Amino acid sequence: MSNTDLHQAFSERQQKLSDALGEIRRKMEGLMAENQRLREVVRLAESELRKRRDQVQHMEQEIQGLDDKRSEARARMDDVMEQLDTLLEQSESTPS
């Protein structure tokens, strides 16, 4: 092989390597862009998850408050029923 043939072969290989590196660079840039989009999606999903978790906690607190009020109302009703029973017993035991 002559010197010019070697130089031409070297230039061809160098061009192939440059083309391959360009292809790799384009694919890496595409992957980096996709990675950035996915990070944004994850960030939005995490934000939505926090919002929903806060809503659930708020609803659980409301339910607990309503449960407490219902228990309190039931206790008052039981107390009133006992007082009525006592009054009925007293009225039945006292002559008219």
Residue pairs with C-beta under 8 A, 6 or more apart in sequence:
1 9
